[in-house]
């Protein structure tokens, strides 16, 4: 695992197509902006796992951890 320190408005580039920007740091939370081509799915880890486990489909956009979605 690569561990990086970044400040607000700094970026991380993955390959040639993906850019992650630190938008805000508030306490123990950060807000990220992820720019990637449409054909590359981007999910929070828990949503990705649910998709992998077959609990929800990628087209539904539902989060099994959040009953309001």
C-alpha positions in Angstrom: 0.0 0.0 0.0 1.3 3.4 -0.9 0.6 6.0 1.8 0.6 9.7 0.8 0.1 12.9 2.7 -1.9 15.5 0.8 -3.4 18.9 1.6 -6.6 20.6 0.4 -6.6 21.1 -3.4 -3.7 18.8 -3.9 -4.1 15.9 -6.3 -3.1 12.3 -6.8 -2.9 10.8 -10.3 -3.5 7.1 -11.0 -2.3 6.0 -14.4 -3.1 8.5 -17.1 -6.9 8.6 -16.7 -7.7 9.0 -13.0 -7.2 12.1 -10.8 -8.1 12.3 -7.1 -8.4 15.8 -5.6 -8.5 16.5 -1.9 -11.5 18.9 -1.7 -11.9 19.4 2.0 -10.4 18.2 5.3 -12.8 18.4 8.3 -11.7 16.7 11.5 -11.2 13.0 10.8 -13.1 13.1 7.4 -11.9 14.2 4.0 -13.9 15.0 0.9 -12.4 13.6 -2.3 -13.2 14.5 -5.9 -12.5 11.6 -8.3 -12.2 12.2 -12.0 -12.2 9.0 -14.1 -13.4 7.9 -17.5 -17.1 6.8 -17.6 -16.1 3.2 -18.4 -14.2 2.9 -15.0 -16.7 2.3 -12.1 -15.9 4.2 -8.9 -17.6 2.9 -5.7 -17.2 3.3 -2.0 -15.7 0.1 -0.7 -18.8 -1.1 1.1 -20.9 -0.6 -2.1 -18.3 -2.4 -4.1 -18.4 -5.4 -1.7 -22.2 -5.5 -1.8 -22.0 -5.6 -5.6 -19.4 -8.4 -5.5 -21.6 -10.3 -3.0 -24.6 -9.9 -5.2 -26.6 -7.8 -2.7 -27.2 -5.0 -5.1 -26.7 -4.3 -8.8 -24.5 -1.5 -10.1 -27.4 -0.1 -12.0 -29.6 0.3 -8.9 -27.3 2.7 -7.1 -28.6 1.4 -3.8 -26.4 1.1 -0.7 -27.4 -1.9 1.4 -25.9 -0.1 4.5 -28.3 2.8 3.9 -32.0 1.9 3.9 -32.9 5.4 2.6 -31.1 4.9 -0.8 
